[in-house]
């Protein structure tokens, strides 16, 4: 293990966060293009204990630190070159693919068992998920709407679904026992307490 370059109180906080990370609850952003939406999704993902976020984006992921408040630094971001291949790889690893959308086959978002290994897929602000995602998804969920508009902003919708997953996982005791392997934890701890600090120093932010 590399030398920790953070003070003891910071190290304790990082370990506390790692104790509650949910490696088998993931977010997949497909062509979410607005920087505010991307940043808000990342901030919510960190808040509920997500560790891995996958994304498909033609350019660099538009992140605004003022919105994330640095939350993206505590996530592992995976850039996917092909949406269908990325989802199939996750399914082969045992994940259920839960996408959001408005289609005849959609079910209420609370009807899903989020204690299973789950990837929550959200799509473009105007176009929603692609046909590729619809074909690969095991379940497509909707959030009930009782007003004049048909859907929520993508970052809000993601938060609603993630917090339902959090509710179920809290009830199942998933946040009470560390769920990362020792190897995963050691690797992430090295990254967060050593590599991150060195990069910040190089940018003159420390």
ROMAR-635397 format. One record per residue: residue in three letters; x, y, z of N, C-alpha, C, O in turn. Coordinates in steps of 0.1 Angstrom, whole numbers, padded with zeros to 4 digits, always signed. Layout:
BEGIN
ALAXYZXYZXYZXYZ
...
//
This chain:
BEGIN
UNK+0008-0012+0000+0000+0000+0000+0009+0012+0000+0019+0013+0007
UNK+0005+0023-0008+0013+0035-0009+0011+0043+0004+0001+0041+0012
UNK+0020+0052+0006+0019+0061+0017+0007+0070+0016+0004+0076+0006
UNK-0001+0072+0027-0012+0081+0027-0007+0095+0029+0000+0098+0038
UNK-0012+0103+0020-0008+0117+0020-0019+0127+0025-0021+0138+0020
UNK-0027+0121+0034-0038+0129+0039-0037+0128+0055-0032+0119+0060
UNK-0043+0138+0061-0043+0138+0076-0053+0127+0081-0061+0122+0074
UNK-0051+0123+0094-0058+0112+0099-0073+0114+0099-0081+0104+0096
UNK-0078+0126+0101-0093+0128+0101-0098+0126+0087-0109+0121+0085
UNK-0090+0130+0077-0094+0128+0063-0094+0114+0059-0103+0109+0053
UNK-0084+0106+0064-0083+0092+0062-0095+0085+0068-0100+0075+0062
UNK-0099+0089+0080-0110+0082+0087-0123+0085+0079-0131+0076+0077
UNK-0124+0097+0073-0136+0100+0065-0137+0091+0053-0147+0086+0049
UNK-0125+0090+0046-0124+0082+0034-0128+0067+0037-0135+0061+0029
UNK-0122+0062+0048-0125+0048+0051-0140+0046+0055-0146+0036+0051
UNK-0146+0056+0061-0160+0055+0064-0169+0055+0051-0178+0048+0050
UNK-0165+0063+0041-0171+0063+0028-0170+0050+0021-0179+0044+0016
UNK-0158+0044+0021-0155+0031+0015-0163+0020+0021-0167+0011+0015
UNK-0165+0021+0034-0174+0011+0041-0188+0010+0036-0194+0000+0037
UNK-0192+0021+0030-0206+0022+0025-0208+0022+0010-0219+0022+0005
UNK-0197+0021+0003-0198+0021-0012-0205+0008-0016-0203-0003-0010
UNK-0213+0010-0027-0221-0001-0032-0215-0005-0046-0220+0001-0056
UNK-0206-0014-0047-0199-0016-0060-0209-0023-0070-0206-0022-0082
UNK-0220-0028-0066-0229-0035-0075-0242-0027-0077-0252-0032-0082
UNK-0241-0014-0074-0251-0004-0079-0245+0006-0087-0236+0014-0082
UNK-0248+0006-0100-0240+0015-0109-0250+0024-0117-0262+0021-0119
UNK-0244+0035-0123-0252+0044-0131-0245+0043-0145-0233+0043-0146
UNK-0253+0044-0156-0248+0044-0169-0255+0056-0176-0268+0056-0178
UNK-0248+0066-0180-0253+0078-0187-0251+0076-0202-0239+0075-0206
UNK-0262+0076-0209-0261+0075-0224-0264+0088-0230-0275+0093-0231
UNK-0253+0095-0235-0255+0108-0242-0262+0119-0234-0269+0127-0239
UNK-0259+0119-0221-0264+0130-0213-0254+0141-0215-0242+0140-0212
UNK-0259+0152-0221-0250+0162-0227-0248+0175-0219-0238+0182-0219
UNK-0258+0178-0211-0258+0191-0203-0249+0190-0191-0250+0180-0183
UNK-0240+0199-0190-0230+0198-0179-0236+0198-0165-0232+0191-0156
UNK-0247+0205-0164-0254+0206-0151-0260+0192-0148-0259+0188-0136
UNK-0266+0186-0157-0273+0173-0155-0262+0163-0152-0264+0155-0143
UNK-0251+0162-0160-0241+0153-0157-0235+0154-0143-0234+0145-0136
UNK-0232+0167-0140-0226+0169-0127-0236+0166-0115-0231+0161-0105
UNK-0248+0169-0117-0258+0166-0107-0260+0151-0105-0261+0146-0093
UNK-0260+0144-0116-0260+0129-0115-0248+0123-0107-0250+0115-0099
UNK-0237+0128-0110-0225+0124-0104-0225+0127-0089-0221+0119-0080
UNK-0230+0138-0085-0231+0142-0071-0241+0133-0064-0238+0129-0053
UNK-0252+0130-0070-0262+0121-0064-0256+0107-0063-0258+0100-0053
UNK-0249+0102-0073-0243+0089-0073-0234+0088-0061-0234+0078-0054
UNK-0226+0098-0059-0217+0097-0047-0225+0097-0034-0221+0090-0025
UNK-0235+0105-0034-0243+0107-0021-0249+0093-0017-0251+0091-0005
UNK-0254+0085-0026-0260+0072-0023-0251+0061-0022-0255+0049-0019
UNK-0238+0063-0024-0228+0053-0022-0224+0045-0035-0217+0035-0034
UNK-0228+0050-0046-0224+0044-0059-0208+0046-0060-0203+0057-0056
UNK-0202+0037-0066-0187+0038-0068-0184+0039-0083-0175+0047-0087
UNK-0191+0031-0091-0188+0030-0106-0199+0037-0114-0211+0034-0112
UNK-0195+0047-0123-0204+0053-0132-0198+0051-0146-0187+0054-0149
UNK-0207+0046-0155-0203+0044-0169-0210+0054-0177-0221+0060-0173
UNK-0204+0058-0188-0210+0068-0197-0206+0066-0211-0195+0061-0214
UNK-0215+0070-0220-0212+0071-0234-0214+0085-0238-0225+0091-0237
UNK-0203+0091-0243-0204+0105-0247-0194+0108-0258-0183+0103-0258
UNK-0198+0115-0269-0189+0117-0280-0177+0125-0276-0166+0123-0282
UNK-0178+0134-0267-0167+0143-0263-0163+0139-0248-0168+0130-0243
UNK-0154+0148-0243-0151+0146-0229-0164+0148-0220-0172+0156-0224
UNK-0165+0141-0209-0177+0142-0201-0177+0156-0195-0168+0160-0189
UNK-0188+0163-0197-0189+0177-0192-0192+0178-0178-0203+0177-0173
UNK-0181+0181-0170-0183+0181-0155-0180+0195-0150-0170+0201-0154
UNK-0189+0200-0142-0187+0213-0135-0185+0211-0121-0194+0207-0113
UNK-0173+0214-0116-0169+0212-0102-0178+0220-0092-0180+0216-0081
UNK-0183+0231-0097-0191+0239-0088-0204+0232-0085-0211+0234-0075
UNK-0209+0223-0095-0221+0216-0092-0218+0203-0085-0225+0199-0076
UNK-0208+0196-0089-0204+0183-0082-0199+0185-0068-0200+0176-0060
UNK-0193+0197-0066-0186+0200-0053-0175+0189-0051-0173+0185-0039
UNK-0169+0185-0062-0158+0175-0061-0162+0161-0060-0154+0152-0059
UNK-0175+0158-0060-0180+0144-0059-0175+0135-0069-0172+0123-0066
UNK-0172+0140-0081-0167+0131-0092-0153+0125-0089-0150+0115-0095
UNK-0146+0132-0080-0133+0127-0077-0133+0114-0069-0124+0106-0068
UNK-0145+0111-0063-0147+0099-0054-0155+0088-0061-0160+0079-0055
UNK-0155+0089-0074-0162+0079-0083-0152+0074-0093-0142+0080-0096
UNK-0155+0062-0097-0147+0056-0108-0155+0057-0121-0165+0051-0122
UNK-0150+0065-0130-0157+0068-0142-0152+0058-0154-0140+0057-0156
UNK-0161+0052-0160-0158+0043-0171-0164+0048-0184-0176+0049-0186
UNK-0155+0052-0194-0160+0056-0207-0163+0044-0216-0154+0036-0217
UNK-0175+0043-0221-0178+0032-0229-0178+0037-0244-0184+0047-0248
UNK-0171+0029-0252-0170+0032-0266-0182+0028-0274-0185+0033-0285
UNK-0189+0018-0269-0201+0012-0276-0211+0009-0265-0209+0001-0256
UNK-0223+0014-0266-0234+0013-0256-0238-0002-0255-0238-0007-0243
UNK-0242-0008-0265-0247-0022-0265-0236-0031-0259-0239-0040-0251
UNK-0224-0030-0264-0213-0039-0259-0211-0036-0244-0208-0046-0237
UNK-0211-0024-0240-0209-0021-0226-0220-0027-0217-0217-0033-0206
UNK-0232-0026-0221-0243-0032-0214-0243-0047-0214-0245-0053-0203
UNK-0239-0053-0225-0238-0067-0226-0227-0072-0216-0229-0083-0210
UNK-0216-0065-0216-0205-0069-0207-0210-0069-0192-0206-0077-0184
UNK-0217-0058-0189-0222-0057-0175-0232-0068-0172-0232-0074-0161
UNK-0241-0071-0181-0251-0082-0180-0243-0095-0178-0247-0104-0169
UNK-0233-0098-0185-0225-0110-0184-0218-0111-0170-0215-0122-0166
UNK-0216-0099-0164-0210-0099-0150-0221-0101-0140-0218-0101-0128
UNK-0233-0102-0144-0244-0105-0134-0253-0093-0130-0261-0095-0121
UNK-0251-0082-0137-0260-0070-0135-0273-0071-0142-0273-0076-0153
UNK-0284-0067-0136-0296-0064-0143-0295-0050-0148-0290-0041-0141
UNK-0301-0048-0160-0300-0035-0166-0314-0028-0165-0324-0033-0170
UNK-0315-0017-0157-0327-0010-0155-0326+0003-0161-0319+0012-0157
UNK-0334+0005-0172-0334+0018-0179-0346+0026-0176-0357+0021-0172
UNK-0345+0039-0178-0357+0048-0176-0362+0052-0190-0355+0054-0199
UNK-0376+0052-0191-0381+0056-0204-0397+0055-0204-0403+0050-0194
UNK-0403+0060-0214-0417+0060-0215-0421+0051-0227-0422+0055-0239
UNK-0423+0038-0224-0427+0029-0234-0439+0020-0229-0441+0020-0217
UNK-0445+0012-0237-0456+0004-0232-0452-0006-0222-0460-0010-0213
UNK-0439-0011-0223-0435-0021-0214-0429-0016-0200-0424-0024-0192
UNK-0430-0003-0198-0424+0002-0186-0432-0002-0174-0444-0004-0174
UNK-0425-0003-0162-0431-0006-0149-0428+0005-0140-0419+0013-0142
UNK-0435+0005-0129-0433+0015-0118-0419+0013-0113-0415+0002-0110
UNK-0412+0024-0111-0398+0023-0106-0396+0016-0093-0385+0011-0090
UNK-0406+0016-0085-0405+0009-0071-0408-0006-0072-0407-0013-0062
UNK-0412-0011-0084-0415-0025-0085-0402-0033-0087-0402-0045-0088
UNK-0391-0026-0089-0378-0033-0092-0371-0037-0079-0372-0029-0069
UNK-0364-0048-0079-0356-0052-0067-0342-0047-0070-0334-0053-0077
UNK-0339-0036-0063-0325-0029-0065-0315-0035-0055-0304-0030-0055
UNK-0319-0045-0048-0308-0052-0040-0300-0062-0048-0290-0066-0044
UNK-0305-0065-0060-0298-0072-0070-0287-0063-0076-0289-0051-0076
UNK-0276-0069-0081-0266-0061-0088-0273-0054-0100-0279-0060-0108
UNK-0273-0040-0100-0281-0032-0109-0273-0021-0115-0265-0014-0109
UNK-0276-0019-0128-0271-0008-0135-0283+0001-0139-0292-0004-0146
UNK-0284+0013-0135-0295+0022-0138-0290+0031-0150-0280+0038-0149
UNK-0297+0029-0161-0294+0036-0174-0303+0048-0176-0315+0047-0176
UNK-0297+0060-0178-0305+0072-0182-0300+0077-0195-0288+0076-0198
UNK-0309+0084-0203-0305+0088-0216-0305+0103-0218-0306+0111-0209
UNK-0304+0106-0231-0303+0120-0235-0315+0128-0230-0326+0123-0229
UNK-0312+0141-0227-0322+0150-0222-0335+0151-0230-0346+0151-0224
UNK-0334+0151-0243-0346+0152-0252-0350+0139-0258-0362+0136-0259
UNK-0340+0131-0262-0343+0119-0269-0345+0106-0260-0350+0096-0264
UNK-0340+0107-0248-0341+0096-0239-0331+0085-0243-0321+0088-0249
UNK-0334+0073-0238-0325+0062-0242-0327+0058-0256-0337+0060-0262
UNK-0316+0052-0262-0316+0047-0276-0323+0034-0277-0326+0027-0267
UNK-0326+0030-0289-0332+0017-0292-0323+0006-0287-0327-0005-0283
UNK-0310+0008-0288-0300-0002-0283-0302-0005-0268-0302-0016-0264
UNK-0303+0006-0261-0305+0004-0246-0319-0003-0244-0319-0012-0235
UNK-0329+0001-0251-0342-0005-0249-0341-0020-0252-0348-0028-0245
UNK-0334-0024-0262-0333-0038-0265-0325-0046-0254-0328-0058-0251
UNK-0314-0040-0249-0306-0046-0239-0312-0046-0225-0308-0054-0217
UNK-0321-0037-0222-0326-0035-0209-0334-0047-0204-0342-0053-0212
UNK-0332-0051-0192-0340-0062-0186-0353-0056-0181-0364-0063-0182
UNK-0353-0044-0177-0365-0037-0172-0364-0022-0176-0353-0016-0175
UNK-0375-0016-0180-0376-0002-0182-0386+0004-0172-0398-0001-0171
UNK-0382+0014-0165-0390+0019-0154-0395+0033-0158-0389+0041-0165
UNK-0406+0037-0151-0411+0050-0152-0414+0056-0138-0417+0048-0129
UNK-0414+0069-0137-0418+0076-0125-0431+0082-0127-0433+0089-0136
UNK-0441+0079-0118-0455+0084-0121-0455+0099-0121-0449+0106-0112
UNK-0463+0105-0130-0464+0119-0131-0479+0122-0131-0487+0116-0138
UNK-0482+0132-0123-0496+0136-0121-0500+0150-0125-0511+0155-0123
UNK-0490+0156-0131-0492+0170-0136-0493+0170-0151-0496+0160-0158
UNK-0490+0182-0157-0491+0183-0172-0479+0178-0180-0480+0174-0191
UNK-0467+0178-0173-0456+0173-0180-0454+0158-0179-0460+0152-0169
UNK-0448+0152-0188-0447+0137-0189-0435+0132-0181-0435+0120-0178
UNK-0425+0140-0179-0413+0134-0173-0405+0144-0165-0407+0156-0166
UNK-0396+0139-0156-0387+0148-0148-0375+0151-0156-0371+0144-0165
UNK-0367+0161-0152-0354+0163-0156-0346+0151-0154-0348+0144-0144
UNK-0336+0148-0163-0329+0135-0162-0321+0134-0149-0320+0123-0144
UNK-0316+0145-0144-0308+0144-0132-0317+0141-0120-0314+0134-0110
UNK-0329+0147-0120-0339+0145-0109-0344+0131-0110-0345+0124-0100
UNK-0347+0126-0122-0352+0112-0123-0342+0102-0118-0345+0093-0112
UNK-0329+0105-0122-0319+0096-0117-0318+0096-0102-0317+0085-0096
UNK-0319+0107-0096-0319+0108-0081-0331+0101-0075-0329+0094-0065
UNK-0343+0102-0081-0354+0095-0075-0352+0080-0075-0355+0073-0065
UNK-0347+0075-0087-0345+0060-0088-0334+0056-0078-0335+0045-0072
UNK-0323+0063-0078-0312+0060-0069-0316+0059-0055-0311+0051-0047
UNK-0324+0069-0050-0328+0069-0036-0338+0058-0033-0339+0054-0021
UNK-0345+0053-0043-0353+0041-0041-0344+0029-0039-0346+0020-0030
UNK-0334+0028-0047-0324+0017-0045-0317+0018-0032-0315+0008-0025
UNK-0314+0031-0028-0308+0033-0014-0317+0028-0003-0313+0022+0006
UNK-0330+0031-0004-0340+0027+0006-0340+0012+0007-0340+0007+0018
UNK-0341+0005-0004-0341-0009-0004-0329-0015+0002-0329-0025+0010
UNK-0317-0009-0001-0305-0015+0003-0302-0012+0018-0296-0020+0025
UNK-0307-0001+0023-0306+0002+0037-0314-0008+0045-0310-0013+0055
UNK-0326-0011+0040-0335-0021+0047-0329-0034+0047-0331-0042+0056
UNK-0321-0038+0036-0315-0051+0035-0301-0051+0043-0295-0062+0043
UNK-0297-0040+0049-0285-0039+0056-0272-0038+0048-0261-0041+0053
UNK-0274-0034+0035-0262-0033+0026-0252-0023+0030-0240-0024+0027
UNK-0256-0013+0038-0247-0002+0041-0240-0005+0055-0232+0003+0060
UNK-0244-0015+0061-0239-0018+0075-0226-0026+0075-0218-0026+0084
UNK-0223-0033+0064-0211-0041+0062-0204-0037+0050-0210-0037+0039
UNK-0191-0035+0051-0183-0032+0039-0185-0042+0028-0185-0054+0030
UNK-0186-0037+0015-0190-0046+0004-0179-0047-0006-0180-0054-0016
UNK-0168-0040-0004-0156-0040-0013-0147-0051-0008-0145-0054+0004
UNK-0141-0058-0018-0130-0068-0014-0118-0060-0009-0117-0048-0011
UNK-0110-0067-0001-0098-0061+0004-0089-0055-0007-0083-0044-0006
UNK-0088-0062-0018-0080-0058-0029-0085-0045-0036-0078-0036-0038
UNK-0099-0045-0038-0105-0033-0043-0103-0021-0034-0100-0010-0038
UNK-0105-0023-0021-0104-0013-0011-0090-0007-0011-0088+0005-0011
UNK-0080-0015-0011-0066-0011-0011-0063-0003-0023-0056+0008-0022
UNK-0067-0007-0035-0065+0000-0047-0071+0014-0047-0065+0024-0051
UNK-0084+0014-0042-0091+0027-0042-0085+0037-0032-0083+0049-0034
UNK-0081+0031-0020-0075+0039-0010-0062+0045-0014-0059+0057-0011
UNK-0054+0037-0022-0042+0043-0027-0044+0054-0037-0037+0064-0037
UNK-0055+0052-0045-0058+0063-0055-0063+0076-0048-0059+0087-0052
UNK-0071+0074-0038-0077+0086-0031-0068+0093-0022-0069+0105-0019
UNK-0059+0086-0016-0050+0092-0005-0036+0094-0010-0028+0100-0003
UNK-0033+0091-0022-0020+0093-0028-0020+0099-0041-0015+0111-0043
UNK-0026+0092-0051-0025+0098-0065-0034+0110-0066-0029+0120-0073
UNK-0045+0111-0060-0054+0123-0061-0046+0135-0055-0046+0146-0060
UNK-0039+0133-0044-0032+0144-0037-0021+0149-0045-0019+0161-0046
UNK-0013+0140-0051-0002+0144-0060-0007+0152-0072-0001+0162-0076
UNK-0018+0147-0078-0024+0155-0090-0028+0169-0085-0026+0179-0093
UNK-0034+0170-0074-0039+0183-0069-0027+0192-0067-0027+0204-0070
UNK-0016+0187-0061-0004+0195-0058+0002+0199-0072+0007+0211-0073
UNK+0002+0190-0082+0007+0194-0095+0000+0205-0101+0005+0213-0109
UNK-0013+0206-0098-0022+0217-0104-0022+0229-0095-0028+0239-0098
UNK-0015+0228-0084-0014+0240-0075-0026+0242-0067-0029+0253-0063
UNK-0034+0231-0064-0047+0233-0057-0045+0229-0042-0055+0229-0035
UNK-0033+0226-0038-0030+0223-0024-0019+0232-0019-0015+0231-0008
//
